[in-house]
Amino acid sequence: MSLGIACLFLMYLTPVLGQVSNCDINEFPPHIIYRMQTIDNIIRLSKQSLQNLGLYFIRQDSLAANILHDNGFHASLTEFYQTPVDELRGIISDLEFNDYKIIIRSNRSSRLREIVYCKDKINLKPSEVRGLLLCSDRIERRIGQKGFRQREMEFRWADSIMGQERLRLFYRTKYEDKIHKTVAEWYNGMKKEHWINVREDSVSICASLLRFESERFSYSEYWKNAGTASLYKEAMATDLFKKPESLKQWETYKKLPSWSLIRDVLYSKELIALTTAQVDSLFGIPERLEQLKEEKKRQKEKYLQRGLEYSLVKEVLTPVQINVVLKEKYGNEMRQSVEKDLETLEKNGLLQGRDAGIISKELLDYKLNLKIANVLVELEKSREHVFKRYDLENNKPVLIRKLEEIRKLEKEKKKVQF
């Protein structure tokens, strides 16, 4: 007896597909094996499920043959060669059916099936799996019914079967990629702004960020699905999840305006050997600055925001540290200016027999000191700052004076030409 006839005969003798068949799955007809493979490629099936599936497809073949025999060439055979998801129920195992529905993203699926899909990662007990599968079936029978609150029902059953801790573990598992992406964005942002330089710091910071975001996100999902989002907002407001200092500081840093001296200080933190205490104090400045601004407004006093910020920064840093920060900030700008000066001097024959390196350093030192003096006067017009600038302006290097004369003459020539 051929395999096809034998199996067809078996199908008529065994209406329940779940019974064990003696047919070797490798001996099914090629087109039947192909259909079996389309399912098995999505979710790896047991031998018993493959046998059941093969017999199911052969029965479909037989029914199609009967329809074709009765109605001729133009008979519709489509329904016999499609495999609606729900038709697999009872043909493959409950867990295989569950995972298959999740992987193909079936529209009429309960979200409880996602929990079962993660059963190994969240250590579900067999009794919990059975309970969730049973509830999934109940929910899926009601999907589409008017007034049925699917999400609310799913949460209630999941919470009663698993409890809050296990359900939050599921949320952490399900959204693991999203959590890691958020942490990576924080970390990369910190690294880009020279926030993290030591390898040991990178490891500890990443670990603390990951712990926080996993905890925060799982609570967010839990309370959101429970319909108590207000509890989440309250928890965030009271810092229940203990947001890492690195993240608090990073969020504060991102809000700093582009002109903020604090940005420049933090950029140069290694250069000026910034201490942990100084860093903590710097991050307290934005809040103090807002209080100062409000006070100025109440007293109807004019103020420069940069000036107010500087008055707070100088309480934290030494004058030497501030000077180094400003030199780092304006160094490139002044170096470019000196390059143009050297070109002008060479063009006018003023570099002959002189060391260009020494001249370049002399010009850079002076111009950078003058730039910093001007900035400090703008930030705080104290006697010390004004006197420093006055002293620099009245003690210009000879070459600076000559450059000014050359540019003055060039400017006058242009006026004459017009």
Protein Blocks (a to p, Z undefined) as FASTA:
>chain_A
ZZklmmmmmmmmmmblkbccfbdfklgcfklmmmmmmmmmmpccdfklmmmmmmmmmmmm
mmmmmmmmmnojmlcfklmmcccfklmgojacfklmmmmmmmnopakbcfklmmmmmmmm
nopafklmmmmmmmmmmmmmmgoiahiafklmmmmmmmmmnommlmmmmmmmmmmmmmmm
mmmmmmmmmmmnomafbfklmmmmmmmmmmmmmmmmmmmmmmmmnopamlmmmmmmnomn
opafklmmmmmmmmpcfklmklmmmmmmmmnopafklmmmmmmmmmmmmmmmmmmmmnop
acdfklmmmmmmmmmmcfklmmmmmmmmmmmmmmmmmmmmmmmmmmnopmgoiafklmmm
mmmmmmmmmmmmmmmmmmoccfklmmmmmmmmmmccfklmmmmmmmmmmmmmmmmmZZ
